[in-house]
Amino acid sequence: MPIGDWQFWVVTIIAIIALFVLYRVLVPRKKGKRTNLTVSAHKKPDQDPHRH
């Protein structure tokens, strides 16, 4: 291996970056469980000030 050659290090760094990008694309990330944050409570007619 030509450790003293600058071209060796450039190609090595590019290959490592390419492997990292390929890993990020191919391996799915674990996503947390999504929850629905909307509240579906019914208002009482006497508490709604806009209803007459």
Sequence and secondary structure as in RCSB ss.txt:
>XXXX:A:sequence
MPIGDWQFWVVTIIAIIALFVLYRVLVPRKKGKRTNLTVSAHKKPDQDPHRH
>XXXX:A:secstr
  TT HHHHHHHHHHHHHHHHHHHHHS                 GGG TT  
